[in-house]
Amino acid sequence: MTLSRTKHANRNHLPALMSKVPEEHQEPIKNMCLKMMSHDAYGQPYDWSARDFEMGAHLGRGKFGRVYLARERHSHYLVAMKVMFKEELRKGNVQRQVLREIEIQSRLKHPNILRLLTWFHDESRIYLALEIASEGELFKHLRTAPNHRFDEPRSAKYTYQVANALNYCHLNNVIHRDLKPENILLTSTDDLKLADFGWSAHTPNNKRRTLCGTLDYLPPEMVDGKSYDDTVDQWCLGILCYEFLVGNPPFESTTSDGTYDKIRRLEIRYPSHLSSGSKELIAGLLRKPGEGRITLVDVMTHPWVKTQMAKRALQLQQLERGKENKVKN
Ligand SMILES: Nc1ncnc2c1ncn2[C@@H]1O[C@H](COP(=O)(O)OP(=O)(O)OP(=O)(O)O)[C@@H](O)[C@H]1O
């Protein structure tokens, strides 16, 4: 049976939906689908509220929000619920930033972008029901990795996934503008989810001038207060890839002025352990004129990225086999 192009599948579509699900997962997934399909919210407008969710463990805390594991009462679907107090947002003068984040993130649907499933508010709070990324911030993993850095296979895979997410953003006229390991989450399947669209901008073709983003990741055109476009994200991807491989961003300095100077002079040092392929990629992204930076599609097809990603897939297979053997013994 082929699935007709209706927006929401119904019970009749279940056999086709389930055809690729492994035998051992058939029963629980079928039950989950049936529960979701019988929900009042399925396929039609629904006013979600905090009453629809049971709140569970605390997952983390940000400047303006606390994040909890939460379970939708009817389907038992798990989400990460970010709860923000309106009063705190007002005091911090970030209401517009949060609304922009909600507006942009709810439109973006990509495997490497954290999904905002729904959102709602009550008198005092705003709730964001987010997809779960159970391994948390990538930053934490970078800090706990040997020598505070990732090996080349891992760095290449992550660089590919971020390039893929950014490419999707740019095709939808969105610039992220605040890329850094703190704004990227990791899932239990070693996949990245780009989060934190608080600084991102919807850009129907015009160049922008707002100074935002983190100092170490600022591109030269933003340091100099010039207008900029979506190629700022390629610069940030270059910094991110360097930080993955080296453990710290390339223009780090003890003072802000020191960092600004290094960015302007493009003063970058490549440690000897970096391969020529990775250096070529980073140098292609960290070019001063935005239009000279290699494209995100070229990042995804870069020979270093492709070879190293294949190695990462093997590493993960070996890790998986190791886990299976441990369970058997
Ligand atoms: N979708 C999610 N899945 C799992 N854990 C999450 C998720 N979202 C957030 N967290 C955890 O909660 C913490 C706080 O998230 P939050 O988005 O509020 O922080 P933040 O991005 O640092 O915010 P801010 O920019 O306000 O400081 C994160 O560092 C992460 O550990």
The ligand as an SDF file (V2000), in Angstrom:
LIG
                    3D

 31 33  0  0  0  0  0  0  0  0999 V2000
   16.2600   19.5990   24.1010 N   0  0  0  0  0  0  0  0  0  0  0  0
   17.0110   19.3120   25.1410 C   0  0  0  0  0  0  0  0  0  0  0  0
   17.2960   18.0440   25.4590 N   0  0  0  0  0  0  0  0  0  0  0  0
   18.0700   17.7540   26.5350 C   0  0  0  0  0  0  0  0  0  0  0  0
   18.6330   18.6790   27.3340 N   0  0  0  0  0  0  0  0  0  0  0  0
   18.3810   19.9710   27.0510 C   0  0  0  0  0  0  0  0  0  0  0  0
   17.5640   20.3550   25.9670 C   0  0  0  0  0  0  0  0  0  0  0  0
   17.4980   21.7000   25.9410 N   0  0  0  0  0  0  0  0  0  0  0  0
   18.2470   22.1270   26.9560 C   0  0  0  0  0  0  0  0  0  0  0  0
   18.7890   21.1130   27.6440 N   0  0  0  0  0  0  0  0  0  0  0  0
   19.6590   21.1910   28.8200 C   0  0  0  0  0  0  0  0  0  0  0  0
   19.2690   22.3100   29.5840 O   0  0  0  0  0  0  0  0  0  0  0  0
   20.3330   23.2620   29.6630 C   0  0  0  0  0  0  0  0  0  0  0  0
   19.7720   24.6640   29.6150 C   0  0  0  0  0  0  0  0  0  0  0  0
   19.1230   24.8680   28.3750 O   0  0  0  0  0  0  0  0  0  0  0  0
   18.7720   26.3200   27.8920 P   0  0  0  0  0  0  0  0  0  0  0  0
   18.3180   26.2670   26.4720 O   0  0  0  0  0  0  0  0  0  0  0  0
   17.8720   27.0070   28.8620 O   0  0  0  0  0  0  0  0  0  0  0  0
   20.2000   26.9100   28.0760 O   0  0  0  0  0  0  0  0  0  0  0  0
   21.0510   27.8880   27.2770 P   0  0  0  0  0  0  0  0  0  0  0  0
   21.0070   27.5750   25.8290 O   0  0  0  0  0  0  0  0  0  0  0  0
   22.3640   27.8900   27.9490 O   0  0  0  0  0  0  0  0  0  0  0  0
   20.2050   29.1670   27.5440 O   0  0  0  0  0  0  0  0  0  0  0  0
   20.7040   30.6150   27.6840 P   0  0  0  0  0  0  0  0  0  0  0  0
   21.1090   31.0050   26.2940 O   0  0  0  0  0  0  0  0  0  0  0  0
   19.4550   31.2660   28.1770 O   0  0  0  0  0  0  0  0  0  0  0  0
   21.8170   30.6220   28.6840 O   0  0  0  0  0  0  0  0  0  0  0  0
   21.2520   22.9300   28.4870 C   0  0  0  0  0  0  0  0  0  0  0  0
   22.5520   23.2900   28.7700 O   0  0  0  0  0  0  0  0  0  0  0  0
   21.0910   21.4050   28.3770 C   0  0  0  0  0  0  0  0  0  0  0  0
   21.9620   20.7600   29.2750 O   0  0  0  0  0  0  0  0  0  0  0  0
  1  2  1  0
  2  3  1  0
  2  7  2  0
  3  4  2  0
  4  5  1  0
  5  6  2  0
  6  7  1  0
  6 10  1  0
  7  8  1  0
  8  9  2  0
  9 10  1  0
 10 11  1  0
 11 12  1  0
 11 30  1  0
 12 13  1  0
 13 14  1  0
 13 28  1  0
 14 15  1  0
 15 16  1  0
 16 17  2  0
 16 18  1  0
 16 19  1  0
 19 20  1  0
 20 21  2  0
 20 22  1  0
 20 23  1  0
 23 24  1  0
 24 25  2  0
 24 26  1  0
 24 27  1  0
 28 29  1  0
 28 30  1  0
 30 31  1  0
M  END
$$$$
